[in-house]
Amino acid sequence: GQSYLFNCNNADELLRYYCECYQKVQLNFSPLDSRGKERGFGVNEQAAIRQTIALHWMYFYLVNSLPVELTADDLAHPDTWQFVIIASESKYGRGTPQAIRIAAHVLGTTALQVQNCIDAEEHFSSIW
């Protein structure tokens, strides 16, 4: 997992931010039928993905001294997509068509858009 150091006044405030952000992470976790088998993420995997996304954006807003308000733009951001792609590739194999289809289904987009996101991330990573 990832560790975050939050600059927050108190634990109650941090918990409120977390609950608000977590509830806004709405993705399509319905199972995807693939060759007669249902594929996707179990309840615990879904919770872990939602938690990772919520904590990432909480950290972003708090570290930049911005109001903590998870938006639709945040959910459509490549950072959010990467968390879903990583989870899908961890479960179904890196770069596999199945992992890409599952990620696209969860994100509500096309496999081509997910592949483009993967390619862009790999290109960016290769620069460093």
Secondary structure as GFF3:
##gff-version 3
##sequence-region A 1 128
A	DSSP	alpha_helix	11	24	.	.	.	ID=ss1
A	DSSP	beta_strand	32	34	.	.	.	ID=ss2
A	DSSP	beta_strand	37	39	.	.	.	ID=ss3
A	DSSP	alpha_helix	43	63	.	.	.	ID=ss4
A	DSSP	alpha_helix	72	75	.	.	.	ID=ss5
A	DSSP	alpha_helix	78	92	.	.	.	ID=ss6
A	DSSP	alpha_helix	97	107	.	.	.	ID=ss7
A	DSSP	alpha_helix	111	127	.	.	.	ID=ss8
###
